């Protein structure tokens, strides 16, 4: 049984000089203009998504984070108060689940 994949459509009107340049590049890599444009746009989209969603850290920062995970500091008074408030909200049923939400 074959699965039919839904497809979207993207169209663009460009100046002739742009079309010719895209055609030249597509010819050089043995693709159609459509294949070339879609692949190029997809690569750029992935770069942007990676850049905007990943957090980069230095080796020093990474070592500090690993150390904090392996040797967490003792809870300070503010954290202890926050835990007590949290427990109170659970006990009162006023804590609603926010799992899976970004807000």
C-alpha positions, -999 to +999 in steps of 0.1 A: +000+000+000+015+034-010+010+065+010+003+097-009+023+126+005+005+159+005+024+186-013+024+224-011+031+248-039+055+277-039+056+301-068+078+332-073+080+358-099+116+370-103+134+393-127+148+375-158+184+381-146+176+362-114+159+334-133+189+330-156+213+329-127+192+303-109+191+283-141+229+285-146+234+272-110+209+245-114+225+233-146+259+232-129+246+208-103+224+188-126+190+199-112+160+216-124+155+252-114+126+241-091+148+214-075+176+239-070+155+266-055+137+242-031+169+226-020+187+259-015+157+274+004+155+243+026+193+245+034+189+282+043+158+275+064+177+248+083+206+271+090+183+298+103+163+274+125+195+260+139+210+294+145+178+307+162+170+277+183+203+264+195+222+278+224+260+278+220+283+277+250+320+278+253+340+248+267+344+267+299+306+273+302+299+237+293+323+225+320+306+248+345+271+235+336+283+198+339+298+206+373+265+222+384+246+191+373+270+167+390+275+189+421+244+210+426+246+238+452+226+235+484+192+252+482+192+288+493+164+304+513+147+318+482+146+283+466+133+268+498+104+293+499+096+287+463+094+250+469+071+255+499+048+278+477+048+251+450+039+223+474+011+246+488-003+251+453-002+214+446-020+207+479-047+233+472-051+221+436-043+255+422-014+243+402-024+235+366-003+216+342+017+236+318+034+206+302+040+210+265+031+247+265+056+275+258+036+302+277 
